[in-house]
Amino acid sequence: MGKDTGFTTMAGAKSEGDAPEIGVGMLGYAFMGKAHSNAFKKYPYMMYPPVAVPKLVGIAGRSVDAVAEAARRYGYEGYYTDWHKMLEDDRIQLFDNGGPNDTHADPCIAAAQAGKHILCEKPLARTAEESKTMLDAVTKAGIKHQVAFNYRFVPAIRQIRDLIDSGKLGQIYHFRAVYLQEWIMPHYGTPKIWRLDKAVAGSGSLGDLGAHIIDLAHYLIGGIKSVSALTRTFIDQRPLPDDPNKMGKVDVDDAFVSTVEFENGAIGTLESTRFAAGRKNYNCFEINAEYGSVRFNLERMNELEVFWVGEEPKETQGFHNALISEGYHPWWNNWWPHGHIIGWEHTFVHEIHNLLDAIVNNKEVGPHGATFEDGYRAAVICDAILQSASQKKQVDIKY
């Protein structure tokens, strides 16, 4: 695929013997930096034998004190306040971008031009146009690229994908998904952080939460043909973080709801908000199909609610709960005996394995990993939802 960086050839040759080291350079040290660093450290001894051993070479961030502390805490060999300098380090073969949304495009494009493989947090960028520049750069460079849509790597969600691919669900009729949180409701007193600033985030709950369920819709059901949407900003002024006595305008959506039409004839709804009292991280979807229905709730991520048409007596027909923790379920042979549940952080270990396997053994990142093309497709849907809400009309999807 494209230009040979040299590293993939070397690593591929080694993959049959000792696992090669892959040097990692991380941008960002907060929420996602912590999650990814944890996964890199856990990966070699849990996904055993590993296809590679991640070596934490460098971490970059704006604040010298904070990034130096992050390097010490997570075990990186060095730290930088300038990501350009980090990307000049030849020991780094994999660039992991966990920075805010406005720092996704330029560093990833520079990393691609330097021949480094890339893992980038979601959403891929603030707009579809910006995402396309990133897709063009990685395509031209011929490197491996993955967007951190980590919910593809929940065992129960992969199990659903396997059921769909096997034909056991038959024709898909409906996909309805919600992603609900509560953390910017008035009683939290959240100031105008970067996630509430369009110039930095691109959008609000749409890019933060909605991008996940849009990607799951693509991954599980297929291409989206059209959308029709509403958005709402409930609190349009918030205190500035550095000066609580001054107010800043909130110019992103607090919530959205959209109907969607799929290319295969299925229909669905997508909704996200950060104003759902009592909902902490409620990523929940249901698929209704010809031979049955499945329902998933991230807050109970080791379980599925399942109904199979005609398999039970009429007196007991209904959904039943299935625990997805058997050794034959996706990734479970790397973890614990059945019933000893895993958590949110383990999705990143699975995600990293997918990318390292692609790098070392020159495999495709997809279909199970989200490529920059998948990230671009999700960004197109996000833009279309905002366009539909603004123009109050249905929008056909064009890539």
C-alpha positions in Angstrom: 0.0 0.0 0.0 1.8 3.2 -1.2 5.3 4.1 -0.2 7.3 1.6 1.8 8.5 3.3 5.0 11.2 0.7 5.6 10.0 0.0 9.1 7.0 -2.2 8.1 9.3 -4.4 6.0 11.7 -4.8 8.9 9.0 -5.4 11.5 7.1 -7.8 9.3 10.3 -9.9 9.0 10.7 -9.9 12.8 7.0 -10.7 13.6 7.6 -14.4 13.2 10.3 -14.4 15.9 10.9 -11.8 18.6 8.3 -9.0 18.7 9.9 -5.8 17.3 9.8 -2.6 19.3 7.6 0.2 17.9 8.5 3.7 19.2 5.5 5.8 20.2 5.2 9.5 20.2 2.1 10.9 22.0 0.5 14.3 21.6 -1.7 15.1 24.6 -1.5 13.9 28.2 -5.0 14.4 29.6 -8.0 12.1 29.2 -7.1 10.3 26.0 -3.3 10.5 26.6 -3.9 8.7 29.9 -6.2 6.1 28.3 -3.8 5.4 25.4 -0.7 5.3 27.5 -2.3 2.8 29.8 -3.2 0.6 26.8 0.3 0.7 25.3 1.8 -0.4 28.6 -0.8 -3.2 29.2 -0.8 -4.5 25.6 2.5 -6.6 25.5 1.6 -8.9 28.4 -2.1 -9.2 27.9 -2.4 -9.6 24.1 0.2 -12.3 24.4 2.3 -13.0 22.4 2.4 -9.4 21.2 3.0 -8.6 17.5 5.1 -5.7 18.8 6.3 -4.1 22.0 5.4 -0.4 22.2 8.2 1.8 23.4 7.1 5.1 24.9 9.6 7.4 23.4 8.1 10.9 23.7 5.1 12.9 24.8 4.2 16.4 23.8 2.0 19.1 25.3 1.7 22.9 25.7 2.6 23.2 29.5 6.2 22.2 30.3 5.4 21.3 33.9 2.3 19.3 33.0 3.9 17.4 30.2 7.0 16.7 32.2 4.9 15.2 35.0 2.9 13.2 32.4 6.2 11.7 31.0 7.2 10.7 34.5 3.8 9.3 35.4 3.3 7.3 32.2 6.9 6.3 31.6 7.8 8.2 28.4 11.6 8.6 27.9 11.3 12.3 27.0 8.8 15.2 26.6 8.3 18.1 24.3 6.4 21.4 24.3 6.7 21.4 20.5 5.2 18.5 18.6 7.3 19.4 15.5 10.4 18.5 17.5 8.9 15.2 18.7 8.2 14.2 15.1 11.8 14.7 14.2 12.8 11.8 16.5 13.6 8.9 14.2 13.0 6.5 17.1 9.3 7.2 16.8 7.5 5.1 14.2 3.9 5.5 15.5 2.4 8.9 16.2 -0.6 8.9 18.6 -2.6 12.1 18.5 -4.8 12.6 21.6 -4.9 16.4 21.5 -7.9 18.6 21.2 -9.7 18.6 17.8 -7.9 21.7 16.5 -4.6 19.9 16.8 -5.5 16.9 14.8 -4.9 18.0 11.2 -1.5 19.7 11.1 0.4 17.2 13.4 -1.1 14.2 11.6 -0.3 15.5 8.2 3.3 16.3 9.3 3.6 12.8 10.8 2.3 11.2 7.6 4.9 13.2 5.6 7.6 12.0 7.9 6.5 8.4 7.2 5.1 7.7 10.6 2.0 5.5 11.2 -0.8 7.3 13.0 -3.5 6.7 15.6 -5.7 9.8 15.9 -8.5 10.4 18.4 -12.0 11.1 17.2 -13.5 13.1 15.6 -10.9 12.9 13.0 -11.1 16.7 12.5 -13.5 19.6 13.0 -15.0 19.5 9.5 -15.3 17.1 6.6 -13.0 19.4 4.6 -10.3 19.3 7.2 -10.7 15.5 7.5 -10.2 15.1 3.7 -6.8 16.9 3.9 -5.8 14.3 6.5 -7.1 11.4 4.5 -5.2 12.7 1.4 -2.0 13.0 3.4 -2.0 9.5 4.8 -3.0 8.0 1.4 -0.2 9.7 -0.3 2.3 8.7 2.4 1.2 5.0 2.3 1.4 4.7 6.1 -1.1 2.8 8.4 -3.7 5.1 9.8 -6.5 4.5 12.4 -9.1 6.7 14.1 -9.7 5.9 17.7 -13.3 4.9 17.5 -12.7 2.5 20.3 -16.2 1.2 20.7 -15.7 -1.0 17.6 -13.4 -2.9 20.0 -16.0 -3.7 22.6 -16.4 -7.5 22.5 -20.2 -7.3 22.5 -20.2 -4.9 19.6 -17.8 -7.0 17.6 -20.1 -10.0 18.4 -23.0 -8.0 16.9 -20.9 -7.3 13.7 -20.1 -11.0 13.5 -23.8 -11.9 13.7 -24.6 -9.4 11.0 -21.8 -10.6 8.7 -23.0 -14.3 9.2 -26.5 -13.4 8.1 -28.1 -14.6 11.3 -30.0 -11.4 11.8 -31.1 -11.3 8.2 -32.3 -8.0 6.7 -31.8 -5.0 8.9 -34.8 -2.8 9.4 -33.9 -0.3 12.2 -30.9 1.2 13.9 -31.6 3.6 16.7 -28.8 5.0 18.8 -28.4 7.5 21.6 -25.3 8.7 23.4 -26.3 10.6 26.5 -24.2 12.3 29.2 -25.0 15.0 31.8 -21.7 16.7 32.7 -22.4 20.3 31.3 -25.9 20.7 33.0 -26.3 23.9 35.0 -25.7 22.3 38.4 -22.1 21.3 37.4 -21.1 24.9 36.7 -18.9 23.9 33.7 -17.1 26.9 32.3 -16.5 27.5 28.6 -13.9 24.8 28.1 -12.5 23.9 24.7 -15.3 21.4 24.0 -17.7 24.3 24.0 -15.7 26.4 21.5 -16.4 25.8 17.8 -13.0 27.1 16.8 -11.3 24.3 18.8 -13.9 21.5 18.8 -15.7 22.0 15.5 -19.0 21.0 17.1 -20.4 20.1 20.5 -22.2 16.9 21.5 -22.3 16.0 17.8 -18.5 15.6 17.4 -17.9 14.5 21.0 -20.6 11.8 21.3 -22.5 11.7 18.1 -19.4 10.8 16.0 -19.2 7.5 17.9 -22.7 6.4 17.1 -22.4 7.6 13.5 -19.3 5.5 13.2 -21.1 2.5 14.8 -24.0 3.0 12.3 -21.5 2.8 9.4 -19.6 -0.1 11.0 -22.7 -2.2 11.8 -25.4 -1.2 9.3 -23.6 0.4 6.3 -23.5 3.6 4.4 -25.8 6.5 5.3 -27.8 7.9 2.3 -29.5 11.0 3.9 -30.1 12.8 7.2 -32.6 15.2 8.7 -31.8 16.8 12.0 -32.3 19.3 14.8 -29.7 20.8 17.1 -30.1 22.8 20.3 -27.8 24.9 22.5 -29.4 25.2 25.9 -26.9 27.5 27.6 -25.3 30.0 25.2 -23.1 31.9 27.7 -20.7 30.4 30.2 -17.9 31.7 32.4 -14.4 31.8 30.9 -12.1 29.3 32.6 -9.4 31.9 33.3 -11.8 34.7 34.4 -15.1 33.4 36.0 -16.3 37.0 36.0 -16.4 37.2 32.3 -18.8 35.3 30.0 -18.0 33.6 26.7 -20.4 32.6 24.0 -21.1 28.9 23.5 -21.2 28.4 19.7 -21.6 24.6 19.5 -24.6 22.3 19.9 -25.5 21.0 23.3 -27.7 18.3 21.7 -28.8 16.9 18.4 -31.3 14.4 17.1 -31.4 13.1 13.5 -33.3 10.6 11.4 -31.1 8.7 9.0 -31.7 6.7 5.8 -29.3 3.9 5.0 -28.2 2.8 1.6 -29.4 -0.7 2.3 -33.0 0.5 3.0 -32.8 0.5 6.8 -33.9 3.6 8.7 -32.8 4.9 12.0 -32.4 7.6 14.5 -29.3 9.1 16.1 -29.3 11.4 19.2 -26.7 12.8 21.5 -26.7 15.2 24.4 -24.7 16.3 27.4 -27.9 17.4 29.2 -29.4 14.0 30.1 -29.7 14.1 33.9 -28.6 10.8 35.4 -26.9 9.5 32.3 -23.1 9.2 32.8 -21.9 7.5 29.6 -25.0 6.0 28.1 -24.1 4.8 24.6 -27.1 2.6 23.8 -28.3 1.3 20.5 -30.9 -1.3 19.2 -31.0 -3.1 15.9 -34.2 -4.7 14.7 -33.9 -7.2 11.9 -35.6 -10.0 10.1 -34.7 -12.8 12.4 -34.2 -11.0 15.7 -33.2 -7.9 17.6 -30.1 -6.9 19.7 -29.7 -4.1 22.2 -26.4 -2.8 23.6 -25.7 -0.4 26.5 -22.1 0.7 27.1 -22.8 1.2 30.8 -23.3 -2.6 30.9 -20.7 -3.3 28.2 -20.2 -7.0 28.8 -23.9 -7.8 28.1 -26.3 -7.9 25.2 -30.1 -8.0 25.2 -31.1 -10.5 22.5 -34.4 -11.6 21.0 -34.6 -14.3 18.3 -37.8 -14.6 16.2 -39.7 -17.9 16.8 -37.1 -19.5 19.1 -39.2 -19.5 22.3 -42.7 -20.5 23.3 -45.2 -17.6 23.0 -45.6 -17.6 26.8 -41.9 -16.6 27.4 -41.1 -14.7 24.2 -39.1 -11.5 24.8 -35.6 -10.2 25.1 -33.1 -12.2 27.2 -29.7 -11.1 28.6 -26.5 -12.6 27.2 -23.2 -12.2 29.0 -20.5 -11.7 26.4 -17.5 -13.1 28.4 -17.0 -16.6 27.1 -13.5 -17.6 25.8 -14.9 -17.9 22.3 -16.2 -14.3 22.3 -14.0 -11.6 20.6 -10.7 -11.0 22.5 -11.8 -12.9 25.6 -9.1 -15.5 25.4 -6.6 -12.7 26.3 -8.3 -11.8 29.5 -10.0 -13.7 32.4 -12.3 -16.7 32.9 -15.9 -16.2 31.8 -17.9 -13.8 34.0 -14.8 -11.9 35.2 -15.8 -8.8 33.3 -13.6 -6.3 31.5 -14.0 -2.6 31.3 -13.9 0.5 29.1 -10.1 0.8 29.2 -9.6 -2.6 27.6 -11.1 -1.4 24.3 -8.0 0.7 23.8 -5.8 -2.4 24.2 -7.8 -4.2 21.5 -7.7 -1.1 19.3 -3.9 -0.8 19.6 -3.5 -4.5 18.8 -5.4 -4.0 15.6 -3.1 -1.1 14.5 0.1 -2.8 15.6 -0.8 -6.0 13.8 -1.5 -3.9 10.6 1.9 -2.2 10.9 4.0 -5.2 11.7 2.4 -7.7 9.4 1.4 -5.2 6.7 -2.4 -5.9 7.1 -5.3 -3.6 6.4 -6.5 -1.6 9.4 -10.1 -2.2 8.3 -12.7 -3.4 8.2 -12.8 -3.6 12.0 -10.5 -0.7 12.7 -11.6 2.7 11.6 -9.3 4.2 9.0 -9.0 7.9 8.1 -11.5 7.2 5.4 -14.0 6.1 8.0 -13.2 9.2 10.0 -13.8 11.3 6.9 -17.1 9.6 6.3 -18.2 10.3 9.9 -17.2 13.9 9.5 -19.3 14.2 6.3 -22.3 13.0 8.3 -21.6 15.4 11.1 -21.5 18.3 8.7 -24.7 17.1 7.0 -26.5 17.0 10.3 -25.4 20.6 11.1 -26.5 21.6 7.6 -29.8 19.9 7.9 -30.5 21.6 11.3 -29.5 25.0 10.0 -31.5 24.8 6.7 -34.4 22.8 8.2 -34.4 20.3 5.4 -33.2 16.7 4.5 -29.7 16.5 3.3 -28.4 13.8 0.9 -24.9 12.5 1.7 -22.1 13.1 -0.8 -18.5 12.1 -0.2 
